[in-house]
Amino acid sequence: MILDDVHRGIQKRKKRKRIGRGPGSGHGKTSGKGHKGFFSRSGASKRVGFEGGQTPLARRIAKRGFSNKVFAPVVAIVNLSTLEKYFKDGETVNRETLIEKGILKGRFDEIKILAKGNLSRKNLHVVANRFSQAAENQISTLGGKTEIVS
């Protein structure tokens, strides 16, 4: 390699291809578009999702039915083991205290208390939207109160 050759052929501003300017230019007559066919026409371009004539993915996938899941309430689940860990005897457990202690984060519509784990805290006053039967029984056996809010 000759050091001189490094920059040879490199142009800062490349001249545009002048098409349709006669046979001497090398880009005359069909202007580099070939003969006939879709891409020789004006305005020819592949549309979004075109797969070369194969049935596009959007048409291959089934698009049947309707789901109401979008409108379903988001339920935040709190276990009794969590109440055991974060609360002391006689405290009130409600939406505000659960958020304050960092147990519940993000967006939710309802709170449900489940009976996973053991609870030994006495006289807890638990306010929630839903309770499992076992959780409700365990809280009340320890002298606590369950209050359902809608």
C-alpha positions in Angstrom: 0.0 0.0 0.0 1.2 3.4 -0.9 0.6 6.2 1.6 -0.7 8.4 -1.2 -3.5 5.9 -2.0 -5.2 6.2 1.4 -7.3 9.2 0.5 -7.7 8.6 -3.2 -11.3 8.3 -4.3 -12.7 9.7 -1.1 -14.8 12.8 -1.7 -16.4 15.0 0.9 -19.3 15.9 -1.3 -20.2 13.1 -3.6 -22.0 14.2 -6.8 -25.6 13.1 -7.1 -26.5 10.4 -9.7 -28.1 12.3 -12.7 -30.6 9.8 -14.1 -32.6 10.1 -17.3 -30.0 12.2 -19.1 -29.4 10.1 -22.2 -27.6 6.9 -23.1 -24.1 8.4 -22.7 -24.6 9.0 -19.0 -25.1 5.2 -18.3 -28.3 6.0 -16.5 -30.5 7.0 -19.4 -33.7 5.5 -20.8 -35.0 3.4 -17.8 -33.0 5.5 -15.3 -31.6 2.4 -13.5 -35.0 0.9 -12.9 -34.9 -1.9 -15.4 -37.8 -2.9 -17.7 -41.4 -3.0 -16.6 -42.4 -4.5 -13.3 -43.6 -2.9 -10.1 -40.4 -1.1 -9.1 -40.1 0.6 -12.5 -43.2 2.5 -11.9 -43.5 5.9 -10.1 -44.5 5.7 -6.4 -43.4 2.1 -6.2 -42.2 1.1 -2.7 -42.7 -1.9 -0.4 -45.4 -1.2 2.2 -44.9 -1.8 5.9 -45.3 -5.5 6.7 -44.8 -6.7 3.1 -43.2 -10.2 3.1 -42.5 -10.8 -0.5 -45.9 -12.2 -1.4 -46.0 -14.6 1.6 -49.0 -14.1 3.8 -48.0 -11.4 6.2 -47.7 -12.2 9.9 -50.6 -9.8 10.7 -52.9 -12.1 8.6 -51.4 -15.4 9.8 -52.1 -14.8 13.5 -55.7 -15.5 14.7 -57.5 -12.3 15.8 -60.6 -13.7 17.3 -62.4 -13.0 20.5 -62.4 -10.3 23.0 -60.9 -10.1 26.5 -62.3 -8.1 29.4 -59.0 -8.5 31.3 -58.1 -4.8 30.6 -61.1 -3.8 32.7 -60.6 -6.2 35.6 -59.6 -4.7 38.9 -55.9 -4.9 39.9 -55.8 -6.8 43.3 -52.8 -6.2 45.6 -52.2 -9.4 47.7 -51.0 -9.2 51.3 -50.1 -12.4 53.2 -50.5 -12.9 57.0 -46.7 -13.5 57.1 -46.2 -9.9 55.8 -48.5 -8.5 58.5 -46.5 -10.6 61.1 -43.2 -9.1 59.8 -44.2 -5.4 59.6 -46.9 -4.8 62.3 -47.0 -4.9 66.1 -49.8 -6.0 68.4 -52.9 -3.7 68.3 -51.9 -1.8 65.2 -54.2 -0.8 62.4 -53.6 -2.3 59.0 -55.1 -0.3 56.1 -54.2 1.1 52.6 -52.3 4.0 54.0 -50.1 2.0 56.5 -49.4 -0.7 53.9 -48.2 2.0 51.4 -46.3 3.8 54.1 -44.3 0.7 55.2 -43.5 0.0 51.5 -45.5 -3.3 51.4 -47.7 -2.1 48.5 -46.3 -0.2 45.5 -47.7 0.9 42.2 -51.2 1.0 41.0 -53.9 -1.2 42.4 -57.7 -1.1 42.9 -58.2 -3.5 45.8 -56.4 -5.2 48.6 -56.9 -8.8 49.5 -55.5 -10.5 52.6 -54.5 -14.2 52.2 -53.7 -16.7 54.9 -50.2 -17.7 53.7 -47.8 -17.9 56.7 -48.6 -17.7 60.4 -49.8 -14.7 62.4 -49.1 -14.2 66.1 -49.9 -10.5 66.4 -52.9 -9.9 68.7 -55.7 -7.3 68.3 -54.8 -6.3 64.8 -57.5 -4.1 63.1 -57.2 -5.1 59.4 -59.1 -2.9 56.9 -59.1 -4.3 53.3 -61.4 -4.9 50.3 -61.3 -8.7 50.5 -60.2 -11.5 52.9 -59.7 -15.2 52.4 -61.9 -17.2 54.8 -58.7 -18.7 56.5 -57.1 -15.3 56.9 -60.3 -13.8 58.5 -60.5 -16.8 60.9 -56.9 -16.5 61.9 -57.1 -12.7 62.6 -60.3 -13.1 64.6 -59.0 -16.0 66.7 -56.1 -13.7 67.9 -58.7 -11.1 69.0 -58.3 -8.9 65.9 -61.0 -7.2 63.8 -61.5 -7.5 60.0 -63.3 -4.7 58.2 -64.3 -4.9 54.6 -64.3 -1.6 52.6 -65.6 -1.3 49.1 
